[in-house]
Amino acid sequence: MPVIHITAWKQSDEAAKELIEEITATTHKVLGLPLDKITVYLTEVPADRWGEAGALGSDPDFAELSRRR
């Protein structure tokens, strides 16, 4: 059965819980699998350990610096 791995910046406990619940519910709806056969896990990365286009996620100008051209 599916194992769904999500990698994202650190989330609040409430947001992480909601994300896992919603991914599980959507997988159940789309694939028709029993809920107990769907595994979702979240790997959280601190923003200062995440980089795009050479810019760290913790940089105040990250949104502008990380744009791909």
Beta strands, then each sheet from edge to edge (+ up, - down):
strand 1: 3-9
strand 2: 39-45
strand 3: 51-52
strand 4: 55-56
sheet 1: 1+ 2+
sheet 2: 3+ 4-
end
